[in-house]
Amino acid sequence: MIPLNQDDCNQIIDKRLNFSLYHKIIIAIIFLIIIADGSEALSLSVTLPCVIQEFNLDAGQENLISTIYYVGVMLGALFGGIIADNYGRKNILIYTYLLTGLLGFKSLLIYNFIFFIFVRFLFGFFIGVISPLSVTIITESLSTEQSGRIFMLCRVGKSIGELFTSIMAAAFLDKDLNHGNWRALLLIPVMPALICFALSLKYSIEPPRYFIAKKNVEEAEECFKNISERNKTNYIPFNEPQKSVILDFYEKQTQQPFRKLRQYLTRS
């Protein structure tokens, strides 16, 4: 009888996810977008006094700027996850990178408060899509042993983005932060997002674990083959017992929450 546990599945998959050039490119993409995330979060705070001054905002409108951004983040995380689960991670991230980059140029055209909060909402929505999917991409693309350490390393990018924005704020804004070219400051997250778009378009593929979670081992094998070809290494195909272990384990994982729910409702 084939033992069914998470360690067996992870060992089978991890053997085909040895750290390679492909993973370095994926890490570089995620690192850049986390830099953009950190830059975007701080640029909102730094530019706020200028926006208040230029549009003559009251306290309620000032609070609305931050609120609308984080509402966008919440909705982006919610709907982005649902869409990515159904249509895949790769295309969602690619298009979101592009839209985030293009939206940055809209900052140059902001002419009133309504347009400003609309742009901030969209920025928040796109960041809400990107941030959790970045975690997912690393988890599904790297081996179990490496994914946690690599993601913590990538999170350093947020501090780098904030530091770079602080330096640019000193260049673009006055000392009191009430005057200056705040629109140019909002362009800072654009470049990492557009670089991520270009790199993803050329190098990224759907993470193999996405298809495995969907119980589509054939598509997962195509991803593993693609990674091996890019790294110029030999691919080790799944044998039938390994496929059975993977499919049976993920079938049980899918059914487990519903089983626990039924047990809870039965006891109630």
C-alpha angles and dihedrals in degrees: 000000000000113000112236116207139122094256092058092051094045092050092052092049098039092057087066095045102063111160109270146148091287091058092048090057092048090050091049090052093049091044091054095049091049087053087053090049092053092045093049094049094051096040089061091057096042096049095044096091090052092049092049090050096046098045095033094233127188126222094270093053090046091056091046091062093062094037095052092049094054092043085057091049091051094048092044092053091047100047096031091059093048093048093044091051090055103036104025136261101260102064094039091055094044094053092042091052089052095047092047090052094047092045089058090066089055086068088074089060098050107130105161143021097259092054090046095056090044090056091045091052092052091047089052091048093052093045088049089056095045102044100060092036089055089060090047094050092053093045093049097040102046133056119269092251095052105037098077095048093045093050092050088051091050090052087069084074090072091062091046090053091050092047093050092048090051091054092047091047089059088054099044103034136055120252093261090050090227096108137034144078098313092161091063089050090057088058093067096089090050098078097053090047093051092046088051089051092053094046093045092049091055105032114019124097132180109283110255093228090060090066093040090055086051087052090241100134094167093060089044090055090052089055092050090049090050091052091048092050092051090049092042092234133131116266119227108213122216116259121218097261090052091050089051092051092051097044095044093047095050091044089057091044090054094049097042099080091050091047091053090047092052091049091050093048091047092053091047 
